[in-house]
Amino acid sequence: MERVILVNDNDIAIGVIEKLEAHEKGLLHRAFSIFIFNEKGEMLLQQRSLRKYHSGGLWTNACCSHPRPEEDILQAAHRRLKEEMGFDTQLT
């Protein structure tokens, strides 16, 4: 079970909930998106798995995910980039 951090409108953590429940109920939770560009300004895309319940099969930016309750955003972004795309890079 993957848990996400619930936040208020000011991004202050107010709780933890199972990811699917947060998505089904439309609850505000912490998330991030990674956009990777090459020197020509071209953006790296990936096609989401058809098995994903959310936007399966669609083309999207390099990586989107959620930090774990004990992670900060940058740690989570590096973790997920390695898991999703098989590499890591400098993130700003």
Phi and psi in degrees as a GROMACS rama.xvg file:
@    title "Ramachandran Plot"
@    xaxis  label "Phi"
@    yaxis  label "Psi"
@TYPE xy
-93.0941  129.721  GLU-2
-107.44  148.32  ARG-3
-122.992  162.925  VAL-4
-93.7895  117.592  ILE-5
-74.5212  140.851  LEU-6
-133.4  160.725  VAL-7
-91.7923  -173.53  ASN-8
-64.1623  -14.9399  ASP-9
-102.986  15.7044  ASN-10
61.4327  30.0538  ASP-11
-90.5707  127.291  ILE-12
-62.7775  130.68  ALA-13
-124.857  -0.617565  ILE-14
165.825  -177.736  GLY-15
-133.164  142.372  VAL-16
-149.234  159.073  ILE-17
-65.7027  137.85  GLU-18
-56.3255  -48.5544  LYS-19
-60.5637  -40.7156  LEU-20
-63.4172  -41.8394  GLU-21
-60.9759  -42.2179  ALA-22
-68.9975  -44.8177  HIS-23
-62.4827  -37.6003  GLU-24
-90.8273  -3.63996  LYS-25
66.2467  34.0114  GLY-26
-82.6512  140.136  LEU-27
-68.4294  124.632  LEU-28
-145.067  158.099  HIS-29
-73.2  134.652  ARG-30
-152.546  170.472  ALA-31
-148.383  160.011  PHE-32
-130.765  139.161  SER-33
-111.255  126.787  ILE-34
-116.211  124.938  PHE-35
-117.847  127.564  ILE-36
-120.08  145.217  PHE-37
-90.4435  -177.151  ASN-38
-65.8393  -16.8287  GLU-39
-90.1728  -1.46086  LYS-40
85.0066  9.45565  GLY-41
-80.8869  137.5  GLU-42
-96.3594  134.893  MET-43
-73.1294  129.281  LEU-44
-117.961  157.896  LEU-45
-138.361  151.761  GLN-46
-94.9118  127.215  GLN-47
-68.318  146.979  ARG-48
-57.8623  143.059  SER-49
-66.2013  -18.3675  LEU-50
-81.7204  -8.69101  ARG-51
-69.8619  135.947  LYS-52
-74.4514  -22.5832  TYR-53
-111.525  111.094  HIS-54
61.9344  32.88  SER-55
-56.8112  135.881  GLY-56
84.6835  -10.4657  GLY-57
-80.6903  152.549  LEU-58
-84.0207  138.729  TRP-59
-146.292  176.158  THR-60
-62.9792  175.651  ASN-61
-54.3241  -41.6233  ALA-62
-164.213  137.391  CYS-63
-133.662  142.958  CYS-64
-169.318  -162.71  SER-65
-133.882  141.51  HIS-66
-72.8918  147.9  PRO-67
-71.9093  159.183  ARG-68
-54.002  -30.587  PRO-69
-93.7192  2.21466  GLU-70
-105.909  151.42  GLU-71
-91.2774  169.29  ASP-72
-59.3635  -45.723  ILE-73
-64.8962  -42.0445  LEU-74
-58.8685  -46.4143  GLN-75
-63.9769  -40.7419  ALA-76
-62.4335  -44.4397  ALA-77
-64.5618  -42.484  HIS-78
-59.5409  -50.0819  ARG-79
-70.4233  -34.8396  ARG-80
-61.2504  -42.6647  LEU-81
-64.6128  -42.3728  LYS-82
-68.2021  -43.9309  GLU-83
-78.3467  -44.9357  GLU-84
-110.382  -12.0589  MET-85
81.6927  12.1978  GLY-86
-148.053  168.381  PHE-87
-129.011  157.351  ASP-88
-153.984  169.919  THR-89
-66.3532  134.109  GLN-90
-119.65  138.026  LEU-91
